[in-house]
């Protein structure tokens, strides 16, 4: 939810999900999946970052016996959040502040795909709603909430994509990856202050 450079990033999460095949196999066996399993992974078409990430996940998980079936879906958001046609949804999304944690883990929100509810996490989020950003108490609770989400594997944050704003009349190659957040496709974008 927060990059390593942020005051909100807890050092305890640095490399928390480091690549470890032996540990992953052991965890699957402990969970009762000695032979692995198959799982559907929905992605929206036309986002090369998500497509490549899905292929990497598929290849890495295959090494431990988990077969991820990538489903490129024109209605990915509806099929993931409303119809629940697959248990996993890989999305390129940037939500800042409390929106990054309120949606996916609050009962009744469309982002809460699994109807997850934790009174402990809800209490932290309620406190964050009332605190001034950047204060010691705010930072402390944000770190605790991020640790809770990560250590309970509520979401696996693959990468942090910051939201970027710019103001210039000389923007070239502006296009958007169509997903709920409409993230700009940065690799084709250029901006100049020259006229």
C-alpha positions, 0 to 999 in steps of 0.5 A: 500500500505504501512504497518503501520510501514512505514514512508509512512503510513498516520495515518488518515487511521488507522482503516479507514475501521474498521468492522462496520455492521451498517455503511455498511448497511447504505452506501448500502442503500444510494447507492440504494442497500436496498436489497443488491446485488450479485457480482462475486469475481474471485480467482486463485486456489491453494492459501490458503491465498486468498481462506480463505480471499475470504471466510471471505469476503463472510461471512462478506458481507453476513451479510449486504446483499451482496452475493459474488460468489467466482469463482475459476478460472484456468485463473484468471488473464486473466479472470479478467484483459482481459475478465472481467468475474467478477467485483472483483479479489482477488489476493495475490500480492506484488508490491513495490514502484510506481508499487503498485499504477501506474498499477491499477490506470493508464489508459492503464495499464492492472491492471486498470480493470475499466478504472479508470482515475483521473488527480488529482491522475495522477499528484501525481504519476507524481511527485512521479516519479521524487522525491527522495524516503524518502524525506519529499516531497516524503513522503507527496505525498505518504501519499496523494496518499494512502489516495486518493486511500483508501478514494475513495475505488479504492482498499481495501487492505486486508493485507500487504504482504512484499516481502522478499529476502534471500540468503542461500543454505539451503532452504526447502519447497520453493514453489510459489503461482502462480499469476502475482507476483509469491509470495512465499508460506511462511508457508511451507518455512524454511531457515537455515544458517547452512550447 
